[in-house]
């Protein structure tokens, strides 16, 4: 048996019902709200009180839509017919549409770095932003996998980096690699001691389903990239960051679209003007990687040449990966390097 609740909770219970049961496709009348108040909260509330409390919610800023229906009713005192306006079809307008929530949930599902338990918890929070009907449509989230090693410090690392970037401060951390035990192990220096990195952080970006830090390793003058999910034991330092103008490649700040286009694998190092020939059957993959940065020329029915500015190591890896369909024309040193990479790969398969 439901306990009798105080009347001051009526407004909160009505709001809870609107959140749980309504959207543009699912609306409630005053009678239906009254029935739910009785069945779920043990509260008997008349329609006038429901109307008054909903109007109070609207006055408080809640985006509640409704319809007004004209009805003819008999005045009990005069016996004459009167036309009254009845409020009905109430629903709470959502901050996010179901399609937007699904995109956010998909982003968590396909993330390669968010720990399983935290991912599930965040998905449940996103679900709570909609109603019961939305939850019934996203049961596939139960397939969220826990078979990939995760860095449990990821969210704390992001918080510290965000604070460091906003305050213009350096950070120190350990940078890790996976071992055969599937655990992260800190990198070591030439003497075999754990290596501490002092970093000037400038920007956090996402690429290839992962978070990367665009920064400068304080010992050098060049731009560097670090996978955020491989960072542990991060500390915010009091020392100010090195100005970007002192970092090679960042003298004029970060042109993020150009930077991301050149660093498709987020490798550190110089950028080059690469020219390659490709089969048109590889067009989808190439466009996926380079987008609008490509310049095409010398087109035939089946092939086309392209030039693009890109990080040296990124182009080296991509040329090997797509070697069936693209072949480098310049620069000469990169062409020779890719030839060597492919020749070395062949040695693993014998003659």
C-alpha positions as CSV (number, residue, x, y, z in Angstrom):
1,X,0.0,0.0,0.0
2,X,1.4,3.4,-1.0
3,X,2.0,5.9,1.8
4,X,0.2,9.2,1.7
5,X,2.5,11.9,0.3
6,X,2.3,15.6,1.3
7,X,0.6,17.9,-1.1
8,X,3.7,20.0,-1.7
9,X,5.1,17.0,-3.6
10,X,2.3,17.1,-6.2
11,X,4.3,19.4,-8.5
12,X,7.4,17.2,-8.4
13,X,5.4,14.1,-9.0
14,X,3.7,15.6,-12.0
15,X,7.1,16.6,-13.4
16,X,8.3,13.1,-12.9
17,X,5.3,11.7,-14.7
18,X,5.8,14.0,-17.6
19,X,9.5,13.1,-17.8
20,X,8.8,9.3,-17.7
21,X,5.7,9.0,-19.9
22,X,5.6,11.9,-22.4
23,X,7.1,13.2,-25.6
24,X,5.7,14.6,-28.8
25,X,4.3,11.2,-29.7
26,X,3.1,10.3,-26.2
27,X,0.8,12.9,-24.6
28,X,-1.3,12.8,-21.4
29,X,-4.6,14.3,-20.5
30,X,-5.3,15.7,-17.1
31,X,-7.3,12.6,-16.2
32,X,-4.4,10.3,-17.3
33,X,-2.0,12.3,-15.1
34,X,-4.5,12.1,-12.2
35,X,-4.7,8.3,-12.7
36,X,-0.9,8.0,-12.7
37,X,-0.6,10.2,-9.5
38,X,-3.0,7.8,-7.8
39,X,-1.4,4.5,-9.0
40,X,2.3,5.5,-8.6
41,X,2.2,7.9,-5.7
42,X,-1.1,7.2,-3.9
43,X,-2.2,10.8,-4.4
44,X,-5.8,11.9,-5.3
45,X,-5.5,15.1,-7.2
46,X,-8.3,16.9,-9.0
47,X,-7.9,18.4,-12.5
48,X,-7.8,22.0,-11.4
49,X,-4.8,21.2,-9.1
50,X,-3.1,19.4,-11.9
51,X,-3.7,22.3,-14.3
52,X,-2.4,24.8,-11.7
53,X,0.8,22.9,-11.0
54,X,1.6,22.4,-14.6
55,X,1.2,26.2,-15.2
56,X,3.6,26.7,-12.2
57,X,6.1,24.4,-13.9
58,X,5.8,26.4,-17.1
59,X,6.4,29.6,-15.1
60,X,9.5,28.0,-13.7
61,X,10.9,27.5,-17.1
62,X,9.9,23.9,-18.0
63,X,9.1,23.5,-21.7
64,X,5.7,21.8,-21.5
65,X,3.5,21.8,-24.5
66,X,-0.3,21.2,-24.5
67,X,-3.5,21.7,-26.5
68,X,-6.6,23.7,-25.6
69,X,-9.9,22.2,-26.4
70,X,-13.2,24.1,-26.4
71,X,-16.0,22.3,-24.6
72,X,-19.6,23.2,-23.9
73,X,-20.5,22.6,-20.2
74,X,-23.6,23.3,-18.1
75,X,-23.3,25.8,-15.4
76,X,-24.6,24.1,-12.2
77,X,-25.9,27.4,-10.8
78,X,-27.6,28.9,-13.8
79,X,-28.3,25.7,-15.8
80,X,-27.1,27.5,-18.9
81,X,-24.5,26.1,-21.4
82,X,-21.1,27.7,-21.2
83,X,-18.0,27.3,-23.4
84,X,-14.9,26.4,-21.4
85,X,-11.3,25.9,-22.5
86,X,-9.8,22.5,-21.4
87,X,-6.0,21.9,-21.3
88,X,-5.0,18.4,-22.5
89,X,-2.3,16.5,-24.5
90,X,0.5,17.5,-22.2
91,X,4.1,16.5,-23.0
92,X,7.5,17.6,-21.9
93,X,9.8,19.0,-24.6
94,X,13.2,17.2,-24.4
95,X,16.6,18.9,-24.4
96,X,17.8,16.1,-26.7
97,X,15.8,14.4,-29.4
98,X,15.9,10.6,-29.4
99,X,18.1,10.7,-32.5
100,X,20.6,13.0,-30.8
101,X,20.7,10.7,-27.7
102,X,21.3,7.7,-29.9
103,X,24.3,9.5,-31.6
104,X,25.7,10.2,-28.1
105,X,25.2,6.6,-27.0
106,X,26.8,5.3,-30.2
107,X,29.8,7.5,-29.5
108,X,30.2,5.7,-26.2
109,X,29.6,2.3,-27.6
110,X,32.3,2.7,-30.3
111,X,34.8,4.5,-28.1
112,X,38.1,2.6,-27.8
113,X,39.2,4.2,-24.6
114,X,36.3,4.6,-22.1
115,X,36.3,1.9,-19.4
116,X,33.4,-0.5,-19.5
117,X,31.8,0.3,-16.2
118,X,32.0,4.1,-16.8
119,X,30.7,3.7,-20.3
120,X,27.7,1.7,-19.0
121,X,27.1,4.3,-16.3
122,X,27.2,7.2,-18.8
123,X,24.8,5.4,-21.2
124,X,22.3,5.0,-18.3
125,X,22.6,8.7,-17.6
126,X,21.9,9.5,-21.2
127,X,18.9,7.2,-21.2
128,X,17.5,9.0,-18.2
129,X,17.3,12.2,-20.4
130,X,14.5,10.6,-22.4
131,X,11.4,8.5,-21.3
132,X,10.5,4.9,-20.9
133,X,9.7,4.5,-24.6
134,X,13.3,5.5,-25.6
135,X,14.8,2.9,-23.3
136,X,12.9,0.1,-25.0
137,X,14.5,1.0,-28.3
138,X,18.1,0.9,-27.2
139,X,18.5,-2.6,-25.7
140,X,21.5,-3.2,-27.9
141,X,23.6,-1.3,-25.5
142,X,23.8,-4.4,-23.4
143,X,26.3,-5.7,-25.9
144,X,28.9,-3.2,-24.7
145,X,32.1,-5.2,-24.6
146,X,34.5,-5.5,-21.7
147,X,37.2,-7.4,-23.5
148,X,39.5,-4.5,-24.3
149,X,42.1,-3.3,-21.8
150,X,41.1,0.2,-20.4
151,X,42.9,2.9,-18.5
152,X,40.8,3.6,-15.4
153,X,42.5,7.0,-14.9
154,X,41.2,8.4,-18.2
155,X,38.5,10.7,-16.9
156,X,40.8,12.1,-14.2
157,X,43.5,12.6,-16.8
158,X,41.1,14.6,-19.0
159,X,40.0,16.8,-16.0
160,X,43.6,17.6,-15.2
161,X,44.5,18.3,-18.8
162,X,41.5,20.6,-19.2
163,X,42.5,22.5,-16.1
164,X,46.1,22.8,-17.2
165,X,45.2,24.0,-20.7
166,X,42.7,26.6,-19.3
167,X,45.3,27.9,-16.8
168,X,48.3,27.7,-19.1
169,X,50.2,25.3,-16.8
170,X,52.6,22.4,-17.4
171,X,51.8,18.8,-16.4
172,X,53.9,15.8,-15.6
173,X,52.9,12.2,-16.3
174,X,54.0,8.7,-17.0
175,X,53.4,7.4,-20.6
176,X,52.6,3.7,-20.9
177,X,52.7,0.8,-23.3
178,X,50.8,-2.5,-23.1
179,X,52.7,-5.7,-22.2
180,X,51.8,-9.3,-22.9
181,X,50.0,-9.3,-19.6
182,X,47.5,-6.8,-21.2
183,X,48.4,-4.2,-18.6
184,X,49.9,-0.7,-19.0
185,X,53.5,-0.3,-18.1
186,X,55.4,3.0,-17.9
187,X,58.1,3.7,-20.5
188,X,61.6,3.6,-19.1
189,X,64.8,5.6,-20.0
190,X,68.1,4.2,-21.2
191,X,69.1,3.4,-17.6
192,X,65.9,1.3,-17.1
193,X,64.3,3.8,-14.8
194,X,60.7,5.0,-15.2
195,X,60.6,8.0,-17.4
196,X,58.6,11.1,-16.3
197,X,57.4,13.4,-19.0
198,X,57.1,17.2,-18.4
199,X,54.6,18.5,-21.0
200,X,53.3,21.8,-22.3
201,X,49.6,21.0,-23.1
202,X,47.8,23.0,-25.8
203,X,44.8,21.1,-27.1
204,X,42.9,17.8,-26.7
205,X,41.5,16.3,-29.9
206,X,39.8,13.1,-31.0
207,X,41.1,11.0,-33.9
208,X,40.5,7.4,-35.0
209,X,38.2,6.9,-32.0
210,X,40.8,8.1,-29.4
211,X,41.8,11.2,-27.4
212,X,45.1,12.8,-28.3
213,X,47.0,15.6,-26.6
214,X,48.6,18.2,-28.9
215,X,51.5,19.5,-26.9
216,X,55.3,20.0,-26.6
217,X,57.6,17.7,-24.7
218,X,59.5,20.3,-22.7
219,X,62.9,18.9,-23.5
220,X,62.4,19.6,-27.3
221,X,61.2,22.4,-29.6
222,X,58.8,20.3,-31.8
223,X,55.1,19.6,-31.5
224,X,54.2,16.2,-30.0
225,X,51.1,14.0,-29.7
226,X,50.3,11.6,-26.9
227,X,47.4,9.2,-26.5
228,X,45.4,10.3,-23.5
229,X,44.4,6.8,-22.6
230,X,48.0,5.8,-22.2
231,X,48.7,8.6,-19.7
232,X,48.8,7.8,-15.9
233,X,49.9,9.5,-12.7
234,X,49.2,12.9,-14.2
235,X,50.0,16.0,-12.0
236,X,49.3,19.7,-12.5
237,X,52.4,21.7,-12.2
238,X,52.7,25.4,-11.2
239,X,55.2,26.2,-14.0
240,X,53.6,28.1,-17.0
241,X,53.5,26.4,-20.4
242,X,56.1,27.2,-23.1
243,X,54.5,29.7,-25.5
244,X,53.3,28.1,-28.7
245,X,55.4,30.5,-30.8
246,X,58.5,28.7,-29.4
247,X,57.3,25.3,-30.8
248,X,58.2,24.4,-34.3
249,X,54.9,23.9,-36.2
250,X,52.9,26.0,-33.8
251,X,54.5,29.3,-34.4
252,X,51.2,30.8,-35.5
253,X,49.0,28.8,-33.1
254,X,47.0,25.7,-33.9
255,X,45.0,25.6,-37.1
256,X,43.1,22.6,-35.9
257,X,41.4,21.5,-39.2
258,X,44.7,21.7,-41.1
259,X,46.6,20.0,-38.2
260,X,44.1,17.1,-38.1
261,X,44.2,16.8,-41.9
262,X,48.0,16.5,-41.9
263,X,48.2,14.2,-38.9
264,X,45.8,11.5,-39.9
265,X,47.4,9.0,-37.5
266,X,48.5,11.7,-35.0
267,X,52.2,10.9,-35.5
268,X,54.8,13.5,-34.5
269,X,57.3,14.8,-37.0
270,X,57.5,16.9,-40.2
271,X,54.8,17.4,-42.7
272,X,55.5,16.9,-46.5
273,X,53.8,17.5,-49.8
274,X,53.0,14.0,-51.0
275,X,52.0,13.0,-54.5
276,X,50.5,9.6,-55.3
277,X,48.7,7.7,-58.0
278,X,45.6,5.8,-57.1
279,X,42.9,3.5,-58.5
280,X,39.5,5.2,-58.4
281,X,38.2,2.1,-56.6
282,X,40.1,3.4,-53.5
283,X,38.4,6.8,-53.7
284,X,36.1,6.3,-50.6
285,X,39.0,5.3,-48.4
286,X,41.3,8.1,-49.5
287,X,38.5,10.7,-49.1
288,X,37.8,9.3,-45.6
289,X,41.4,10.0,-44.6
290,X,42.1,13.3,-46.3
291,X,38.7,14.9,-47.0
292,X,38.8,18.2,-48.9
293,X,42.6,18.6,-48.5
294,X,43.2,16.5,-51.6
295,X,44.0,18.0,-55.0
296,X,43.3,15.7,-58.0
297,X,44.9,15.9,-61.4
298,X,45.9,13.8,-64.4
299,X,42.7,11.8,-64.4
300,X,41.9,8.8,-66.6
301,X,38.9,6.4,-66.6
302,X,40.3,4.1,-63.9
303,X,43.1,6.1,-62.2
304,X,43.9,9.6,-60.9
305,X,46.8,11.4,-59.3
306,X,46.6,13.4,-56.0
307,X,48.7,15.7,-54.0
308,X,48.2,16.5,-50.3
309,X,50.1,18.0,-47.4
310,X,50.5,15.3,-44.7
311,X,52.7,14.1,-41.9
312,X,55.6,12.0,-43.2
313,X,55.0,9.0,-40.9
314,X,51.3,9.1,-41.4
315,X,51.7,9.0,-45.2
316,X,54.2,6.2,-44.9
317,X,51.8,4.0,-42.9
318,X,48.9,4.8,-45.2
319,X,50.9,4.0,-48.3
320,X,51.7,0.6,-46.9
321,X,48.1,0.0,-45.7
322,X,46.6,0.9,-49.1
323,X,49.5,-0.4,-51.3
324,X,47.1,-2.5,-53.4
325,X,45.4,0.7,-54.7
326,X,47.8,3.6,-54.3
327,X,51.5,4.2,-55.0
328,X,53.7,7.1,-54.1
329,X,55.3,9.3,-56.7
330,X,57.0,11.8,-54.4
331,X,58.9,12.8,-52.3
332,X,61.7,10.4,-53.3
333,X,62.9,9.6,-49.8
334,X,59.4,8.5,-48.7
335,X,59.0,6.4,-51.8
336,X,62.2,4.6,-51.0
337,X,61.1,4.2,-47.4
338,X,57.8,2.6,-48.4
339,X,59.6,0.3,-50.8
340,X,61.8,-0.8,-47.9
341,X,58.8,-1.3,-45.6
342,X,57.0,-3.5,-48.2
343,X,60.2,-5.5,-48.9
344,X,60.6,-6.1,-45.2
345,X,57.0,-7.2,-44.9
346,X,57.5,-9.8,-47.7
347,X,60.3,-11.4,-45.7
348,X,57.8,-12.6,-43.1
349,X,56.1,-14.8,-45.7
350,X,59.2,-16.5,-47.1
351,X,60.0,-16.7,-50.8
